[in-house]
Amino acid sequence: MKPRYADGLAIALAILAALVSAGVADRVFERIPHIEDEFANLWQAEVMAEGQIYLPSPDHSRSFLVPFVVDHEGRRFGKYPPGWPATLSLGVQAGIPWLVSPLLGGVAVWLVYRLGDKIAGRGVGLLAALLTATSPMFLMLSGTMMSHNLSLTLAAAFSLSWLDLFPEARRVSDPARVPTWLLVSVAGLTLGLLTLTRPLTALGVVVPFAVHGLVLLIRGDGAARRRLLSLGGLALAVMALLPLWQAALTGDPFLNPYTLWWEYDMLGFGPGVGVTESGHNLRLAYSNTRFSLRAGMHDLFGWPFLSWLFLPFGIFALRRRRDGWLMVSTFPCMVIVYAAYWIGSWLFGPRYYYEALPALAVASAAGVAWLGGWLGESSRMVRPRRLAMTAFITLLISLNCIFYLPVRVGEMQGLYGITRTHLVPLQQADLKNALVLVYSDSWHRYGTLLMLASPFSPNDVLVAWGINPELNVQVIRDFSDRSVYHYYPDDPHTLYLEPRQGIENGDV
């Protein structure tokens, strides 16, 4: 296939992936947050869109809780690193925060194509991009306001830049398409920004490249060393912003804001790490890893129990290609580093390994190509092999798109009972200068209504959680200039002027 045709198909596939992801964000997730991570990231993005990094903690902070937004020494801020909220703030300023992740997803699909093309040819690149674009895990995360699509794009861009900067010997004579200084800048900046977005993920991604970089420092020529040192210096300069960020928020550059929400939310093993009394240990690490990998058997490519099918063959096909090994090695490195975290991932698939998706897609596509006779030595049986493999991979992708994908993504609608329909009664009430006390035994129904109130005041609607009678009285007293309403999610079309009978003072 000619390069321009392959590139055109890849661009069309990237655009389609962005459009489908936008459809998921719109129709399935309804353009609103559903889990704590999203609420915190959107809140912090709105604050950063106003040119600030934190707000003063409100009085009665428990009543005005925002999930995963912490209050520390009079300051309120999200617990997450700044990379994703800063990016999401651009969408907030444009009025389309829900669209940022789908757009990044389209870019990521294009980068996966470029990686596959570089490592094993255009056909492998196109198939890898197709596998990515039809991955249930990819489409689910692309519809959310979580940080994964930014880190996926940064990880893929870093990998591609590195492979261009330090090509295999057989490509040294190839004409450079991109100036060296630009590749160094892209590699250094994307690695640094990846650290500012998901630090543990950055560690898992960079380990194979760091080993390669050490070999280059020892055995490489002067030009390679200069590129490597420049790249590393730029990346470290950007990474240094993380402790500065933490110092600006907490007063301590080494205080992890995660531990301000849950003191046990840290990396490592032993007592005090994780929710169990004995702490995180190797047995729990094995159990979490096994559970996450089992979720990947289905959600990686939407082939129940078969999503890992072509990976061993792809690893074998790429066994003599250093670029391929560098990419594929990111996956086991991600698995190892996340084994030190006390919880696994399954709700959106194995999302802690999400940034290894380019490696898994390229390796799986290479496995398909090797089994079909497009890679490796030719034989007399190559034609029937190609026909059989084309039919088989087409069948798998079609079954995913027709059966698995719609069900798996569709079941995320109304996740945790959060849906935009819960906003409608209060929106139709057209409240002005109002305080709404929400009586709910969990944060989810209360959290949905936070979409009616921005972090900044004054607002027409101020939403408070009716957490207990004493706090409720204090909140009402402090906002005596507002009209007070009492809202019960089990009776969503009624606003009470007094706490409902049968619930003493609104206690839940």
Sequence and secondary structure as in RCSB ss.txt:
>XXXX:A:sequence
MKPRYADGLAIALAILAALVSAGVADRVFERIPHIEDEFANLWQAEVMAEGQIYLPSPDHSRSFLVPFVVDHEGR
RFGKYPPGWPATLSLGVQAGIPWLVSPLLGGVAVWLVYRLGDKIAGRGVGLLAALLTATSPMFLMLSGTMMSHNL
SLTLAAAFSLSWLDLFPEARRVSDPARVPTWLLVSVAGLTLGLLTLTRPLTALGVVVPFAVHGLVLLIRGDGAAR
RRLLSLGGLALAVMALLPLWQAALTGDPFLNPYTLWWEYDMLGFGPGVGVTESGHNLRLAYSNTRFSLRAGMHDL
FGWPFLSWLFLPFGIFALRRRRDGWLMVSTFPCMVIVYAAYWIGSWLFGPRYYYEALPALAVASAAGVAWLGGWL
GESSRMVRPRRLAMTAFITLLISLNCIFYLPVRVGEMQGLYGITRTHLVPLQQADLKNALVLVYSDSWHRYGTLL
MLASPFSPNDVLVAWGINPELNVQVIRDFSDRSVYHYYPDDPHTLYLEPRQGIENGDV
>XXXX:A:secstr
  HHHHHHHHHHHHHHHHHHHHHIIIIISTTS  SHHHHHHHHHHHHHHTT S EE  SSTTTT  TTEEEETTE
EEESS SHHHHHHHHHHHHT GGGHHHHHHHHHHHHHHHHHHHHH HHHHHHHHHHHHT HHHHHHHTSSSSHHH
HHHHHHHHHHHHHHHS  GGGTTS  SS HHHHHHHHHHHHHHHHHH HHHHHHHHHHHHHHHHHHHHHS HHHH
HHHHHHHHHHHHHHTHHHHHHHHHHS TT  THHHH TT  BSSBTTSSSSTT B HHHHHHHHHHHHHHHHHHT
TS TTTTTTTHHHHHHHTTT HHHHHHHTHHHHHHHHHTTBS    TTSSGGGGGGHHHHHHHHHHHHHHHTTSS
S   TTHHHHHHHHHHHHHHHHHHIIIIIHHHHHHTTTTGGG  GGGTHHHHHHT SSEEEEE  SSHHHHHHGG
GGS SSSS SEEEEE   HHHHHHHHHHTTTSEEEEE TTSTT EESS  TTSGGG  
